[in-house]
Amino acid sequence: MNLPNLKFNLPEWKEADFAMIRRNKEKIADLSNKAGKGSERFKEACCQLKRLAMNGRIHELPEAVQNSIDVRALTFLFSDDDEFLQKVPITMALLDGLYRPRPKLGRLSLLQLIAAFFKHFDQIGEAKVVDYLCTSIRKELNKKQGGNEDSDLTKLNQYKDMLFSLNGPKSVVKFAQDKQMDLDQVFNKLALNGYHGGRFQRVCRFRYYLETLKKLPVGQDHSLLAEICKSEVYNAPSSEGRLMGHDFLEIIIDRSPRQEISDAWRRVVLNIAGDPRVPQASTRYQRWWVLLGEDRARKVRGWLSQFDLLLFLDVLEEYGISSWNTDLQRMFPARKAFLEGLHRQGLISESRLFVSNQAQQYLVNNYRREELPEYAQVRDPYTSMIYLRVGDCH
């Protein structure tokens, strides 16, 4: 079928035809200038709030929030300006100031307040302030109901009671376990993917390590152990006055049998808390072993006595071989059997290793320093000794 040729007679564009487009473009730019983060008014509001903070006039900040742009500027500084937050602790009075212009927050201000919570979480301030912030966010999310079901705000509202709480990370980890989901999958489901690197997600991971450690077969090596030996992990706050490292060590020490501990788990104990046989006034003992308790310290001392024996026998055997000392090599098996027999019978309650310069060089070459127990050095280049307390005998 042949179609007839279609002819169009379009007039030429005139300058006046673009006038409406230009006017609308100017209106959009003007609205953007009034409302967006790039607007001059917004930048001025941020500068004014920062000036008050830098000049030590923090008490004036709640009164300085006079309109919705000031609210947006303050929540932006909470979420995006670490220098501002170092100078200005979030307080209940400051949070109340956000409601001075109007009784509810705009969408952008709420999102920025949520971002501040997930970024700083328990480092925001005192527990009562964090709890007050959580209450404010939950109330605001309630007011935003009825939006797009797939929006982040809708998802956050659905799980607000679980997320916006000081127990949020613990609840998220339990949710992951109950649903048998990977932690990253849970972050996606709960609309937390936009807050990677924040304090809330880090604490979730630390809690996840804790729960995994509880279920790990006793003594088993695992990639998790390397993670919990990182200082940022074990030094993270747990409960009041305690660190995550205390929780990790309690699980490892309590789950291990009294007679022995695996090399992998012993390395974790020494990495985090060090040897409990140091003076009790030492900083490390006070930081870790005082809170872990004398029973746990005694249990670890017993394990380390065995480790001292193993190191001593290792050094002795190596020295006999490297020095071609046939007498030492001949006597070594009987000495080893005698010392190991004392340990197997649970007779050794304390030990102390004294190593020569040559022996220390061997230890340094074959072990990482943080894996070794405390030992003393002797000046003699060749003589190493071990002190044992066997019942009432030394």
GIKA-V336543 format. One record per pair of residues at least 6 apart in sequence whose C-alpha atoms are under 7 Angstrom apart, sorted by sequence separation. I is the first residue (numbers start at 1). J is the second residue. D is the distance in Angstrom with one decimal. If there is no record, write none. Layout:
[[I:J:D] [I:J:D]]
//
This chain:
[[33:39:4.2] [52:58:6.1] [65:71:6.2] [124:130:6.6] [148:154:6.8] [162:168:5.6] [176:182:6.4] [187:193:5.7] [228:234:6.0] [237:243:4.4] [238:244:5.0] [280:286:6.8] [342:348:6.5] [388:394:5.8] [32:39:6.8] [33:40:6.7] [34:41:6.5] [77:84:6.5] [78:85:6.1] [147:154:6.6] [176:183:6.1] [236:243:5.6] [237:244:5.9] [122:130:7.0] [235:243:5.6] [236:244:5.6] [289:297:6.4] [320:328:5.5] [321:329:7.0] [52:61:7.0] [145:154:6.8] [162:171:6.1] [234:243:6.5] [235:244:6.2] [276:285:6.4] [320:329:5.4] [176:186:6.2] [234:244:4.9] [235:245:6.2] [233:244:7.0] [234:245:4.1] [273:284:6.8] [49:61:6.7] [252:265:6.8] [276:289:6.6] [142:157:6.7] [209:224:6.8] [273:288:5.7] [317:332:6.9] [141:157:5.3] [249:269:6.4] [276:297:5.9] [354:375:5.9] [355:376:6.3] [356:377:5.9] [138:160:6.0] [353:375:5.0] [354:376:4.7] [355:377:5.0] [356:378:5.2] [357:379:6.9] [313:336:6.7] [352:375:6.5] [353:376:6.2] [354:377:5.4] [355:378:5.9] [356:379:6.5] [358:381:5.7] [277:301:6.8] [354:378:6.3] [356:380:5.8] [357:381:4.9] [358:382:6.2] [45:70:5.6] [276:301:6.7] [356:381:5.1] [357:382:7.0] [356:382:5.4] [42:69:6.0] [46:73:5.2] [71:98:5.5] [206:233:6.5] [245:272:6.7] [356:383:5.4] [45:73:6.1] [46:74:7.0] [356:384:5.2] [355:384:4.4] [58:88:6.6] [134:164:5.0] [354:384:5.6] [355:385:6.4] [42:73:6.3] [62:93:6.6] [134:165:5.9] [159:190:7.0] [169:200:6.7] [173:204:6.5] [354:385:5.0] [62:94:5.1] [65:97:6.4] [172:204:6.9] [353:385:6.3] [354:386:5.9] [65:98:6.8] [68:101:6.3] [79:112:5.8] [353:386:4.6] [50:84:6.7] [53:87:6.4] [63:97:6.8] [66:100:6.7] [67:101:5.0] [75:109:5.8] [79:113:6.6] [90:124:6.6] [131:165:6.5] [156:190:6.5] [169:203:6.1] [170:204:6.8] [173:207:6.7] [352:386:5.8] [353:387:6.4] [53:88:6.5] [62:97:4.6] [65:100:6.9] [66:101:5.7] [90:125:6.9] [131:166:6.9] [155:190:6.2] [156:191:6.5] [169:204:4.5] [173:208:5.7] [352:387:5.0] [76:112:5.7] [79:115:5.7] [89:125:6.9] [104:140:7.0] [155:191:6.2] [351:387:5.3] [352:388:6.7] [72:109:5.0] [75:112:5.5] [79:116:4.0] [92:129:6.2] [170:207:6.3] [214:251:6.5] [218:255:6.6] [306:343:6.7] [351:388:4.5] [71:109:6.8] [75:113:5.4] [78:116:5.7] [91:129:6.2] [169:207:6.9] [210:248:6.4] [218:256:6.3] [350:388:5.8] [351:389:6.2] [152:191:5.5] [229:268:6.3] [350:389:5.1] [92:132:6.9] [348:388:6.5] [349:389:5.7] [258:299:6.3] [348:389:5.7] [349:390:6.3] [219:261:6.7] [229:271:6.4] [246:288:6.9] [250:292:7.0] [261:303:6.5] [348:390:4.7] [219:262:5.0] [221:264:5.5] [225:268:6.8] [229:272:6.4] [253:296:6.7] [260:303:5.6] [347:390:5.3] [348:391:6.9] [315:359:6.2] [347:391:6.1] [219:264:6.8] [305:350:6.0] [308:353:6.2] [219:265:5.9] [246:292:6.7] [305:351:5.1] [302:349:6.1] [302:350:6.8] [301:350:6.9] [304:373:6.8] [312:386:7.0] [119:195:6.8] [118:195:6.5] [120:198:6.5] [121:199:5.8] [119:198:3.9] [120:199:5.2] [121:200:5.5] [115:195:7.0] [118:198:5.8] [119:199:5.2] [120:200:7.0] [118:199:6.3] [119:200:6.4] [118:200:5.1] [275:373:5.6] [271:370:5.4] [275:374:6.0] [270:370:6.3] [271:371:6.5] [270:371:6.0] [267:371:5.2]]
//
